[in-house]
Amino acid sequence: MIVNKLYFKILCKQLNGIRYKNFCILHKKYFDFKKQKILERLKFKIVKHKLFTEYIKKNYRIIIINLEKITYEIDNIIVDLYNGRVPCWKIHESIRDAFKNKNNHLVYLKSLLNIIQKNLINIKKCKKTTDLYEHTYNLTLIYDAILKNIVGQSVLDIGTCTGILPIIIKKRFPHMKVIGGDICALENAKILSKSENVNVSFIHLNLLEVKKLIKKYDTVVCSHVFEHFKKGMNEKIMTNLLTLTKKRLIVVVPFEKKHKQIDHLQKFNEKKLLNLGLKFYDKKRLRQIKISLEDNMLIIEKERERCLKNNHLK
């Protein structure tokens, strides 16, 4: 029988799987002998991996997850299978449903946190071994660079999402006041910080609606946020970020030739990132700032007397 879009939809329903486009995900717990025979009869090609089994027929894939619990490794494999065509929260939702357990997302976050923490301890051994681990590799390098550039006694992480970065900052600098801010979905971040026994606060913060008299922080971190906004919003966001900053603003963006995720609305390279900072250098009220560009990190420093080591000052 030829597998087409309609038949694949019916087939995925018969298997009790979670479907997205040409993918169907289900847990081995819900995959019995009868269902296996159906796929064999339809002449699906079987590819076995350590963590999952894949049934392939042309562009259609059925993924049987072999682990009892969701881990970051499994999630990364699914991301790779999707080839970045679906936002990460959709993937989390699909996998969570495939496991029939809403708490598995927290297991995923704990797994991700543990991997990054181990990588940070052995940063020299942290290697991009395969595309499946590209995300943890990149996050480890980003977080390591951020940790090296934090100053003062208070840190605000904007667009904190999972809350992993503030937790890592608090563990590295226990004396600092650490806050994570985002526009939504902070419940898991709060639970994760509590389970890790760290005192991190999480607040609702809309980057487009920052009041002038709002509390300021010594270091403000804005990592992988700008690419999710349209270019026309950059000036307003930068103004609001500098309003929140006492001493140092750290902006991190991905350098992309083409959008890696469908929710990225603008692309950055080294020149565009530098111009983003230089635009504010000439403004009268910020004439004393220093701008440093290091890899894909922009550091804007509001203290004239501080010298940044081993970087390019503009």
N, C-alpha and C positions, 0 to 999 in steps of 0.2 A: 504493500500500500504506500502511495506517495504521501509524504508528510508535508502538509501545507499549514498556513497560519491558523486556520479554523480547526483543523484536526489536532494540531499541537496544543491548542487551548483546551480542547476536550480531553486529550490525553493527560495533560498536566492536572486537570481536575480529577480524572480517574485515579491518578497516582497520589492524590491529596498533597500536591506540591504547591509551592508559591511561584507564580509566573511573573516574569518581567520581560516583555518583548519576546526574544527567541530563547530565553533561558527559563528553566524550571528547577527550583531548588527544593530538596526535601532531605529529611534526616533518615539515617539507616534504620532507626527505630520504627519508622513508618513505611519501610520498603521491604515487602515480603517476597517469597518465592514466586507467587502468581504475577506480581508486578514485573519481576525480572523476566519472566517468560514472555510477557507482552512485548517488552522491548527487544528481546532476542528474536521474536517472531517478526518484528518490524525491521530487523537487520540493522539495529543501531550498532555503531562501532564502539567498543568498550576500551577506555583508557584508564588504567589504575594508577593512582598516586598514593602517597603515604597518608594523606589527610582526607582525601575524597576520591570517589569513583565517578568518571564522566562517561555519559552515553552521548555519542555524537552522530548526527545525520545531517550532512550538508551544513546549513547555518543554525541548526537547532541543537541545543545542548540541555541535557538533563544531568544535574549535579547531585550526587548522593553524598552528603557530608558524613564522614565516618566517626568523628569525635563525639564524645558524650556531651561536652561543653563547648560553647563557642570560645575561640581564642582569637587573638589579634592575627595570628598566622593564617587561620582560615579566612578571616575577613579580608585580608590582603590578597589571598588567592581569588576570592570572588571579585574583588576590585579589578584584579588583573584580567579576569575572564570577561568582565563587562567592558574592558578597555577604556575606562573613564567616561563611558557614555551616560552614566546615571549618577546623580549626586550621592554622596556617601550616606546620607540619612536614609535614602531609599534602600540602599544595600543593607544597612543595619536593620531596618524594618523587615525586609524580606527574610534575613537570616533569623531574626528573633521569632518571626512567625513560623519558620521552618522547624525551629526547636520547640515551639509551643510554650515558650517561657519568656516572659517579659524581663526577667531579671538577668538574662544572659547578656544584655547590653552592658551591664555593670561588670560582668566577668570579662567582657571584651576590653573595657577601659582599664581594668586592673592588669590585664595581660599586656596591654600597650604600655602602661606606666612602668611595669616591671622590666620590660625589654629596654626602654629608653634609659631607665636608671642604671641597668647593668652596662649598657653601651657607654654611658657618661663616665662610669668608673674606669672602664677600659677604652677610652676614646681612641687610643692609638690602634687598637685592634678592631675598631668599628669599621666594617667594610661593606660596600654594596656588592654582596655576593650574587644576588639574582634580582630580577625586576620585581619579584614578589616581596622583597624586603626593602625596596627603594624608599618607601614612605618612612619607615622607622630610621633608616640610615640618614635621610634628609633631616628629619625632626631632631635626631641626636646632634647633628652638626649645628643646626639652627639654635637649639637650646643651649649648647655649649658656648656658642658665640655670645648669646644674650647674657648668660651667667657671668661671663668675663667682663661685661660692660655695664653692669648694674652699679649704681652709686647711691649714697644716701641711706636713709632709714625707712623709707616707704616706697613701695612698688605697686603700680596699677597695671594689670595686664588686660588690654582691651580686645574684645573678640575672643574671650577665653574659652568658649565652647565647652570642651570636656573638663576643663579645670586642671589639666595635667601640668601645664607650665607653672601656674602659681604654687602648686603643691611641691614641685621640684625646687622652685626658688626658695620656698619656706624651709625645706629640708636642708638646703645648702647654706641659707642665711637665717637661722632660727630667731635672731634678734630683730629682724626686719618686720615691719607691718606690711602684709601682702594681701592685695585685693584683686579679685577677678571680676571683670565687668562684661556683660553681654546683654543683648536685647531680649533673649528668651532661653528656654531650656537649660536652666541652671540646677535643676533638681539632682541629676546624676552627679554633677560636679560637687555639690554639697555632700552627698552621700559618700562619694569617693574620698573627699578630704577627711571626713569623719572616720572612715574605715582605716585611713592612713595615719590617724591620730595627729593631724597637723591643724594649727589654728589659722585657717585661711578664710577670709570673708568673701562672699559673692554678692554682687549688687546688680540690679537692673540698670543698664546704661545704654542710652541711645546716642550714638556718636554724632548724629545730625542735630541733636537738641541738647547741647551742653550750655548750662548757664554760666555767666561770667563770674559769679561769686561762688562757684562750686569749689569744693576742697581740692587743693593741689597736692601732687605727689612728687617726691624727689626724682624717681625714674618712672617714666611711662613707656610701656612696651605695646607696640601695635604690630603684631606679626600675622602676615597673610590675611589682611583685611581689605586693603585698598583695591585689590583685583576684583572684589565682589561688588564694587560700586562703579558707576559710570564716571568717565574722565571729568565731566563737568562738576562733579561733587568734590574733587580733590582739594580745592582751595578751602572749602568750608570745613572739611575733615581735618586738614592740617591746622587751620586756625583753632579749632576746638581741641585738638591734641596739645597744641602749645599752651592753650588756656589751662589745661590740666597739669602741665609740666612745671616743676620748680627748677630742676637742674638739667636733666637729660631726657631726651626723647629718642627712643629706638624704634625705627620703622623697618620691617622686614617684608619683602615681597618675593614671589617666585619670578625668575627670569624665564620667559617663554617666547618661543618663536611663533607658536600657535597655542590656542587655548587647550589646556589639558583637561579641564572640567567644564561642563556646560554652564555652570553658574559663575564662571569668570567673565567679567564684562570689559576688562581692559588688560593689555599686555605690558610688561615692563622689561627693559634691559638696563644696563648700567647707566647709560646716558639719560634715560627717562627718569630713573630714580634720583640721580644727581640733580636734574633740573627741578624735580619736585621740591627738593630742599633749597636750592638756590633762589627759587621764586620768592622765598620768605627772607632771604639774607639781605636783600636790598630794602626791605621795609624798615622804616625809621625806628619803630619800637623794638625791632629785633636785630639792630645793627651789630650788637655785641656777640651774637651767637657764632659758634664754630660748626662747620659741617664736615663730617668724616664719612667717607664711603669705603666700606669694607665688604668685599664679596657682594652679596645681595642685601646688605644691611646699611641703612642710612642712620647716622647718629647726629642729632642736632643738640648742641650743648649751649646752654644759656649763660654759663659762667665764663667770663672772659679770661680769668686767670688760670683755669684748668687746662693742662696740656694733655692731649691724647697721644699715647705712645704707639709707634709702629703703624700709623695710618696716614692717609693723604688728607691734609687740611686744605680747604678751599677758601 
